[in-house]
Amino acid sequence: MDNELRFTMIDDSNLEYFLPLLPRRAKGKEIMAGVISEELPVGAILASIRERAVSIVSLFVLPEFRQKGVGRFMLESFCEALRSRGAECIFAYGPDEIGVKECLTGCGFSIASIDRYYTISIKDIMGRRGMIEKIKSYMKATAGRNVMNMKQITERLPSEAKRSFSRMMDKRGVNPKAFINGGYDEELSYGVIMDTHISGILLTNRTEIESEVVVESLITIGDRLDALALMTRFATDVFPIVGREGNISFVTGDSNTDKLMTQLLGKDIMTSRNAIHAGRLL
């Protein structure tokens, strides 16, 4: 089927054409590409780029074109385009479903990990009065914490503050690569700030065409209130941004995230599945 497909980068000239296959609009530091079959858009990739590292936010193929080589053709073409633009590495992740792992490994990706994560619908959260009240109580308890989104941190904090936080994480055996490389959703990722120092981060991404946000990392070097401050800020912002029909997922490979979300929401109202994390050099 490859000879029927046409790969193209997405820019302002053809964005509207591919928009139904993209989870959200680009914000300037993202790069997009798509595949056309018989003059119809059948697949699209949205990726975040920071310096020479690229993180795939969404890789979507129309259901009727899956299992036919479209995803692999699009991913291989995308990697080649990134290489020609000077990118050095690319990260990707997606649901552990039939064809996803084969697509990634067939395009030269190494599987870094397969983590279990839980998903809950925002509608279910908003339908539980007790849960909303619990979030409000956490907001009150953490009112004195200074939480900024990642865009504010990038603009206002010196680079040394980020490097210092990274070094602390390295000493604890944690390597928050997404924090350094920018592979996160700026709108729904946050840091707790003490003076000009970072004492915790919460990193998220949007990974599918449906309105789904994945909480990938919740890392703190302070006390428990830092984690609660990050989560309550996220909870406050995610509802209006994602919408009532959206979903929130929590990667349990991060023990802090797993522990806190179990306490806050309870696993009984979540559905679980596995996520593949992969990467390759270009």
C-alpha positions as semicolon CSV with decimal commas, in nm:
position;residue;x (nm);y (nm);z (nm)
1;M;0,000;0,000;0,000
2;D;0,303;0,230;0,040
3;N;0,293;0,338;-0,325
4;E;-0,057;0,480;-0,272
5;L;0,051;0,701;0,016
6;R;0,194;1,052;0,010
7;F;0,380;1,200;0,306
8;T;0,381;1,575;0,374
9;M;0,486;1,812;0,649
10;I;0,199;2,014;0,795
11;D;0,222;2,392;0,812
12;D;-0,018;2,687;0,793
13;S;-0,094;2,612;0,428
14;N;-0,248;2,269;0,495
15;L;-0,324;2,270;0,868
16;E;-0,701;2,295;0,825
17;Y;-0,691;1,993;0,594
18;F;-0,535;1,772;0,866
19;L;-0,695;1,936;1,170
20;P;-0,961;1,663;1,219
21;L;-0,677;1,412;1,279
22;L;-0,485;1,630;1,527
23;P;-0,563;1,655;1,900
24;R;-0,490;2,028;1,918
25;R;-0,330;2,317;1,730
26;A;0,044;2,374;1,721
27;K;0,195;2,630;1,955
28;G;0,508;2,731;1,772
29;K;0,757;2,475;1,905
30;E;0,580;2,176;1,758
31;I;0,624;1,998;1,429
32;M;0,356;1,810;1,237
33;A;0,329;1,578;0,941
34;G;0,060;1,375;0,769
35;V;-0,020;1,108;0,512
36;I;-0,260;1,139;0,220
37;S;-0,426;0,854;0,035
38;E;-0,633;0,926;-0,276
39;E;-0,644;1,297;-0,182
40;L;-0,779;1,224;0,168
41;P;-0,587;1,275;0,496
42;V;-0,556;0,933;0,662
43;G;-0,287;0,988;0,926
44;A;-0,109;1,262;1,119
45;I;0,177;1,307;1,366
46;L;0,211;1,586;1,620
47;A;0,547;1,618;1,798
48;S;0,711;1,852;2,045
49;I;1,064;1,968;1,962
50;R;1,320;2,121;2,195
51;E;1,669;2,185;2,060
52;R;1,761;1,853;1,889
53;A;1,523;1,619;2,076
54;V;1,175;1,535;1,949
55;S;0,889;1,376;2,144
56;I;0,586;1,242;1,958
57;V;0,270;1,371;2,121
58;S;0,023;1,200;1,889
59;L;0,041;0,948;1,606
60;F;-0,304;0,885;1,465
61;V;-0,423;0,674;1,172
62;L;-0,787;0,646;1,070
63;P;-0,925;0,311;1,194
64;E;-0,998;0,180;0,844
65;F;-0,631;0,235;0,744
66;R;-0,471;0,063;1,043
67;Q;-0,277;-0,264;1,013
68;K;-0,196;-0,168;0,652
69;G;0,148;-0,011;0,691
70;V;0,028;0,349;0,705
71;G;0,165;0,415;1,055
72;R;0,504;0,268;0,972
73;F;0,527;0,460;0,644
74;M;0,437;0,784;0,821
75;L;0,678;0,726;1,110
76;E;0,971;0,629;0,885
77;S;0,910;0,932;0,662
78;F;0,883;1,157;0,966
79;C;1,213;1,032;1,111
80;E;1,385;1,096;0,779
81;A;1,243;1,449;0,765
82;L;1,359;1,518;1,123
83;R;1,708;1,389;1,047
84;S;1,740;1,628;0,755
85;R;1,637;1,913;0,988
86;G;1,916;1,834;1,235
87;A;1,725;1,646;1,506
88;E;1,934;1,387;1,691
89;C;1,685;1,173;1,885
90;I;1,313;1,101;1,896
91;F;1,093;0,962;2,172
92;A;0,755;0,797;2,126
93;Y;0,495;0,621;2,332
94;G;0,153;0,476;2,277
95;P;-0,091;0,213;2,395
96;D;0,038;-0,144;2,415
97;E;-0,198;-0,268;2,146
98;I;-0,164;-0,491;1,842
99;G;0,058;-0,328;1,582
100;V;0,198;-0,041;1,793
101;K;0,510;-0,221;1,916
102;E;0,569;-0,372;1,571
103;C;0,542;-0,029;1,411
104;L;0,793;0,124;1,652
105;T;1,051;-0,156;1,641
106;G;1,013;-0,182;1,262
107;C;1,114;0,183;1,241
108;G;1,426;0,133;1,452
109;F;1,289;0,231;1,793
110;S;1,409;0,056;2,108
111;I;1,143;-0,021;2,367
112;A;1,252;0,151;2,689
113;S;0,966;0,033;2,908
114;I;0,606;-0,082;2,914
115;D;0,423;0,085;3,201
116;R;0,074;0,030;3,332
117;Y;-0,145;0,335;3,354
118;Y;-0,495;0,410;3,470
119;T;-0,758;0,614;3,293
120;I;-1,061;0,791;3,434
121;S;-1,315;1,005;3,255
122;I;-1,354;1,367;3,361
123;K;-1,729;1,314;3,356
124;D;-1,692;1,048;3,629
125;I;-1,475;1,278;3,841
126;M;-1,716;1,570;3,813
127;G;-2,006;1,340;3,893
128;R;-1,865;1,259;4,237
129;R;-1,934;1,541;4,478
130;G;-1,708;1,396;4,747
131;M;-1,415;1,397;4,511
132;I;-1,461;1,761;4,415
133;E;-1,479;1,852;4,782
134;K;-1,157;1,659;4,845
135;I;-0,979;1,852;4,570
136;K;-1,104;2,178;4,719
137;S;-0,968;2,081;5,061
138;Y;-0,628;2,007;4,907
139;M;-0,635;2,346;4,734
140;K;-0,692;2,512;5,069
141;A;-0,411;2,317;5,235
142;T;-0,160;2,413;4,963
143;A;-0,269;2,774;4,909
144;G;0,074;2,911;5,001
145;R;0,264;2,709;4,739
146;N;0,385;2,893;4,428
147;V;0,294;2,677;4,127
148;M;0,383;2,789;3,772
149;N;0,310;2,625;3,441
150;M;0,607;2,521;3,230
151;K;0,576;2,814;2,995
152;Q;0,617;3,053;3,289
153;I;0,911;2,851;3,423
154;T;1,084;2,860;3,085
155;E;1,036;3,237;3,057
156;R;1,108;3,343;3,415
157;L;1,352;3,103;3,579
158;P;1,725;3,096;3,500
159;S;1,861;2,788;3,323
160;E;2,069;2,707;3,631
161;A;1,750;2,644;3,830
162;K;1,647;2,373;3,585
163;R;1,996;2,223;3,575
164;S;2,011;2,218;3,954
165;F;1,679;2,033;3,975
166;S;1,798;1,784;3,715
167;R;2,117;1,715;3,913
168;M;1,911;1,648;4,225
169;M;1,698;1,402;4,031
170;D;2,008;1,228;3,897
171;K;2,136;1,178;4,252
172;R;1,805;1,013;4,341
173;G;1,831;0,782;4,042
174;V;1,561;0,965;3,847
175;N;1,625;1,111;3,503
176;P;1,340;1,344;3,406
177;K;1,439;1,361;3,038
178;A;1,111;1,516;2,933
179;F;1,170;1,806;3,173
180;I;1,506;1,882;3,012
181;N;1,406;1,811;2,651
182;G;1,067;1,980;2,664
183;G;0,866;1,672;2,575
184;Y;0,556;1,782;2,765
185;D;0,237;1,979;2,727
186;E;0,320;2,331;2,847
187;E;-0,043;2,415;2,918
188;L;-0,096;2,134;3,168
189;S;0,255;2,079;3,312
190;Y;0,376;2,258;3,624
191;G;0,655;2,320;3,870
192;V;0,654;2,421;4,237
193;I;0,881;2,721;4,288
194;M;1,061;2,822;4,609
195;D;1,234;3,156;4,554
196;T;1,412;3,083;4,224
197;H;1,442;2,708;4,282
198;I;1,225;2,422;4,157
199;S;1,111;2,179;4,427
200;G;0,882;1,962;4,217
201;I;0,744;1,902;3,869
202;L;0,433;1,749;3,717
203;L;0,467;1,666;3,347
204;T;0,179;1,574;3,121
205;N;0,118;1,504;2,755
206;R;-0,179;1,465;2,523
207;T;-0,136;1,148;2,327
208;E;-0,449;1,062;2,130
209;I;-0,704;1,223;1,904
210;E;-0,960;1,204;2,182
211;S;-0,916;1,457;2,462
212;E;-0,684;1,251;2,681
213;V;-0,413;1,389;2,907
214;V;-0,146;1,158;3,049
215;V;0,028;1,249;3,376
216;E;0,372;1,100;3,315
217;S;0,584;1,235;3,600
218;L;0,521;1,373;3,946
219;I;0,860;1,432;4,108
220;T;0,923;1,637;4,422
221;I;1,222;1,704;4,644
222;G;1,019;1,882;4,910
223;D;0,737;1,758;5,129
224;R;0,403;1,598;5,048
225;L;0,234;1,938;5,010
226;D;0,440;2,006;4,697
227;A;0,286;1,701;4,529
228;L;-0,063;1,800;4,642
229;A;-0,008;2,156;4,518
230;L;0,090;2,027;4,174
231;M;-0,204;1,787;4,154
232;T;-0,465;2,039;4,268
233;R;-0,341;2,300;4,019
234;F;-0,359;2,034;3,748
235;A;-0,709;1,932;3,858
236;T;-0,825;2,294;3,854
237;D;-0,694;2,358;3,502
238;V;-0,761;2,027;3,328
239;F;-1,141;2,037;3,341
240;P;-1,194;2,357;3,137
241;I;-0,904;2,284;2,899
242;V;-0,983;1,923;2,811
243;G;-1,360;1,932;2,847
244;R;-1,614;1,718;3,024
245;E;-1,587;1,437;2,767
246;G;-1,210;1,405;2,808
247;N;-1,002;1,147;2,993
248;I;-0,708;1,166;3,235
249;S;-0,449;0,888;3,258
250;F;-0,179;0,833;3,520
251;V;0,137;0,637;3,448
252;T;0,206;0,404;3,740
253;G;0,571;0,364;3,652
254;D;0,605;0,680;3,860
255;S;0,540;0,560;4,216
256;N;0,466;0,912;4,346
257;T;0,196;0,964;4,085
258;D;0,049;0,620;4,146
259;K;0,040;0,662;4,523
260;L;-0,110;1,009;4,518
261;M;-0,372;0,935;4,254
262;T;-0,478;0,617;4,436
263;Q;-0,527;0,829;4,745
264;L;-0,706;1,109;4,565
265;L;-0,927;0,916;4,323
266;G;-0,915;0,547;4,409
267;K;-0,833;0,278;4,154
268;D;-1,186;0,140;4,171
269;I;-1,313;0,402;3,926
270;M;-1,021;0,370;3,682
271;T;-0,964;0,139;3,388
272;S;-0,610;0,014;3,333
273;R;-0,394;-0,055;3,027
274;N;-0,028;-0,059;2,931
275;A;0,176;0,209;2,754
276;I;0,489;0,156;2,543
277;H;0,776;0,403;2,582
278;A;1,038;0,394;2,305
279;G;1,317;0,600;2,151
280;R;1,578;0,602;1,877
281;L;1,870;0,806;1,752
282;L;1,827;0,975;1,415
